[in-house]
Amino acid sequence: MIDEAIELPQVGECCTISGGRWYSFYDDVTIDWGSALDVDHMVSVPAARA
Protein backbone atom coordinates (compact mmCIF):
# COMPACT_ATOMS: atom_id res chain seq x y z
CA MET A 1 0.00 0.00 0.00
CA ILE A 2 2.84 2.37 0.72
CA ASP A 3 4.27 1.95 -2.79
CA GLU A 4 0.91 2.91 -4.30
CA ALA A 5 0.24 5.96 -2.07
CA ILE A 6 0.23 9.45 -3.59
CA GLU A 7 0.60 10.84 -0.03
CA LEU A 8 2.51 8.54 2.31
CA PRO A 9 0.73 7.26 5.42
CA GLN A 10 2.31 7.00 8.86
CA VAL A 11 3.22 3.42 9.78
CA GLY A 12 2.54 2.48 13.40
CA GLU A 13 2.92 -0.58 15.56
CA CYS A 14 2.03 -3.94 13.99
CA CYS A 15 2.17 -2.31 10.52
CA THR A 16 -1.00 -0.27 11.08
CA ILE A 17 -1.27 2.85 8.95
CA SER A 18 -2.88 6.23 9.45
CA GLY A 19 -3.29 9.07 7.01
CA GLY A 20 -2.19 8.74 3.42
CA ARG A 21 -3.97 9.11 0.11
CA TRP A 22 -4.41 6.74 -2.82
CA TYR A 23 -5.69 7.21 -6.38
CA SER A 24 -7.59 4.50 -8.24
CA PHE A 25 -7.12 4.93 -11.97
CA TYR A 26 -9.64 2.14 -12.53
CA ASP A 27 -12.58 4.27 -11.35
CA ASP A 28 -11.02 7.78 -11.08
CA VAL A 29 -11.43 7.98 -7.28
CA THR A 30 -9.07 9.38 -4.65
CA ILE A 31 -9.22 7.59 -1.30
CA ASP A 32 -8.13 9.34 1.90
CA TRP A 33 -8.34 6.48 4.38
CA GLY A 34 -6.44 3.21 4.21
CA SER A 35 -9.20 1.25 5.92
CA ALA A 36 -11.31 1.70 2.78
CA LEU A 37 -8.78 -0.34 0.78
CA ASP A 38 -8.45 -4.09 0.48
CA VAL A 39 -5.17 -5.67 -0.50
CA ASP A 40 -6.11 -8.64 -2.62
CA HIS A 41 -2.73 -10.06 -3.58
CA MET A 42 0.74 -9.13 -4.71
CA VAL A 43 2.14 -10.12 -8.07
CA SER A 44 5.85 -10.76 -8.18
CA VAL A 45 7.87 -9.35 -11.03
CA PRO A 46 10.52 -11.67 -12.47
CA ALA A 47 14.09 -10.53 -12.02
CA ALA A 48 15.83 -9.13 -15.09
CA ARG A 49 18.23 -11.52 -16.73
CA ALA A 50 21.82 -10.44 -17.16
C-alpha positions as CSV (number, residue, x, y, z in Angstrom):
1,M,0.0,0.0,0.0
2,I,2.8,2.4,0.7
3,D,4.3,2.0,-2.8
4,E,0.9,2.9,-4.3
5,A,0.2,6.0,-2.1
6,I,0.2,9.4,-3.6
7,E,0.6,10.8,0.0
8,L,2.5,8.5,2.3
9,P,0.7,7.3,5.4
10,Q,2.3,7.0,8.9
11,V,3.2,3.4,9.8
12,G,2.5,2.5,13.4
13,E,2.9,-0.6,15.6
14,C,2.0,-3.9,14.0
15,C,2.2,-2.3,10.5
16,T,-1.0,-0.3,11.1
17,I,-1.3,2.8,8.9
18,S,-2.9,6.2,9.4
19,G,-3.3,9.1,7.0
20,G,-2.2,8.7,3.4
21,R,-4.0,9.1,0.1
22,W,-4.4,6.7,-2.8
23,Y,-5.7,7.2,-6.4
24,S,-7.6,4.5,-8.2
25,F,-7.1,4.9,-12.0
26,Y,-9.6,2.1,-12.5
27,D,-12.6,4.3,-11.4
28,D,-11.0,7.8,-11.1
29,V,-11.4,8.0,-7.3
30,T,-9.1,9.4,-4.7
31,I,-9.2,7.6,-1.3
32,D,-8.1,9.3,1.9
33,W,-8.3,6.5,4.4
34,G,-6.4,3.2,4.2
35,S,-9.2,1.2,5.9
36,A,-11.3,1.7,2.8
37,L,-8.8,-0.3,0.8
38,D,-8.4,-4.1,0.5
39,V,-5.2,-5.7,-0.5
40,D,-6.1,-8.6,-2.6
41,H,-2.7,-10.1,-3.6
42,M,0.7,-9.1,-4.7
43,V,2.1,-10.1,-8.1
44,S,5.8,-10.8,-8.2
45,V,7.9,-9.3,-11.0
46,P,10.5,-11.7,-12.5
47,A,14.1,-10.5,-12.0
48,A,15.8,-9.1,-15.1
49,R,18.2,-11.5,-16.7
50,A,21.8,-10.4,-17.2
